[in-house]
Structure formats: C-alpha cells, structure tokens
Amino acid sequence: MTGRVETRPAVDPTSAVRPRTARRPPRPHWGERSIRGVAAVFTLFLALPVAVLVLRSLIEGSLAHALATPVVLDALVLSLGTTAVSLILTVAFGLPLAFILARRTFRGSGLLEAVVDLPIVLPPAVAGLGLLLVFGRRGVVGDALGLSIPFTTAAVVLAQTFVSAPFFIRSARTGIAGVDRHLEDAARVDGATEGQLFRMVTIPLASAALGAGLVMTWARSLGGFGATIMFAGSVQGRTQTLPLVVYSEFQAGDLDASIAAAAILVLAAFGVLIAVRVFRWGRILDARSLT
C-alpha cells in the first residue's frame, strides 16, 4: 500500500494578513467647525480686554509706579482691611444662617432662601440706595439709633458684606447639607455635645465648601463698586477702595493709575479662580450651590 503524500503550496510570508492601519479620525463637519470658530471668537472676546489691561500695566510699568502712589496704596490697604472685617462678619452671622437653611425645614424657608439670594441679582446701585435708606441719618435704623454710618469706613464694610455674604451662605449651606448624618449620629453616641459635634465633625467635613465660599466672598467684596459708592462715597483713605480708584482716576484723566488699580483687581480675581481650581472647589461652586 503506497502512501499518498499531499503537497501543500508553500506559503509566501509576504502574503500574510497585514494588520489594518488605524483609520484617520473623520474631519470635523462644517457645523462642528462653525461651533469651534464661534467658541474661539467669544473666548477671545472675554480674554483679550483683560489680557491687554494686565500686559499694558506690566509693560509700561504703570503697575509698579502706581503701587508707590498714595491714592492706589491707600485704596489697597483700605480694601484689604475692609474685606477682612467683612469676611469675619459674614462667617459670624452667615454660618448659623447657612446651618438653619441646610438642616431645618419650616414654613417660609423658600422665602428666606430667596431673600438670601436677592443681593446676588440685585443691581449694586439699588443695594447701596437701600442701605442708605436703612442706615442713613434719616434711615429706618440710623434715625432710631442716632447713627451716622454713611460715608464712613463702616459703611464700606456693610456694603461689602451685603453684596458678598450670599456667596458664602449658599456654599456653606450646600456643604453642611452634604455631611453624612450617620457620622454625626455616631459622634452623639460617643458623647459629643452639639457644639463639639458642629466644630469637630460638621465643619471639617464641610470645609471644602466653606473654603470655596470664603474665597468667592472675599473676591466679591474686593470688587464691590455700586453699593459702596452709593452708600459710602469715595473719600481717599476712608472709603475709596480699589474699584473706586479705577473710576475716579479714569474720570480725572490719570489713565495709568486707573489701569494699575484695575490690574490689581484682575490679578486678585484670577488668583481666586486659580485657587478654586487647585483645591478642586469648582465642582462645589458650579454644581452643589445650584441644588
């Protein structure tokens, strides 16, 4: 019996299946290109004025020169001092209010939240006029207590607190509301008092939201203009903050001093935004504060 040997054709190694080359990503459709173009143009519109302002102050040296002038220096010192006091008042009175909004449900709570949010949407000039009618010499509170608050440094602090406190209250409210109640109950079982519970459990767990609120509140206080000029005026060394210097120096024709003061405000605001992103507070501000 003879074996039959089957012969197979030799396989050409070059004829092996070659791996498919990666497909090129599809070119953007004209509609997508249009969207990108519009987005780029609007981004340029938002960034270019601020960039030109800061660059001009740095290149021409107006920023360094203005920091040595009494007007800008006095305004910078006053702004830092009043915003610090405003921040203390906001925390002292705003934190208990935020706790009530976060943990208590009662009739009229929605109205209370609307009142807290009102200064955010209220025109600053209207806010200043309202403060004047309440705390002025002939105002509701000023006349009853015999106070003369307008056009003083205290008026600057009150104006800054009024326009900026809602940012802290909103952020603190959402942060406190997000604390796990089971952890607080466990602390109560261990014998913690309500004060210890608030200081050692609730506040640390809500610290990210509180920090975000503090930063945004300080930035809003520093940039306050309308309410301040209506209620406190613009007196150098007493009520003239940096935003008021920007306006007054521009009106007086000193463009360099106006640009320098504006550049300081821009750099401060930019630093706030960087801090929000670095400490990952952006999600808290963008999402939780709307709930």
Protein Blocks (a to p, Z undefined) as FASTA:
>chain_A
ZZdddddddddfklpccdddddddddddfklmmmmmmmmmmmmmmmmmmmmmmmmmmmno
mmmmmmmpmklmmmmmmmmmmmmmmmmmmmmmmmmmmmmmmmpccehklmmmmmmmmmmm
pcfklmmmmmmmmmmmklmklmmnopafehpaklmmmmmmmmmmmmmmmmmmmmmmmpcf
klmmmmmmnopafklmmmmmmmmmmmmmmmmmmmmmmmmmmmpmklmmmmnopaehklmc
fklmmmmmmmnopaklmmmmmmmmmmmmmmmmmmmmmnopmmmmmmmmmZZ
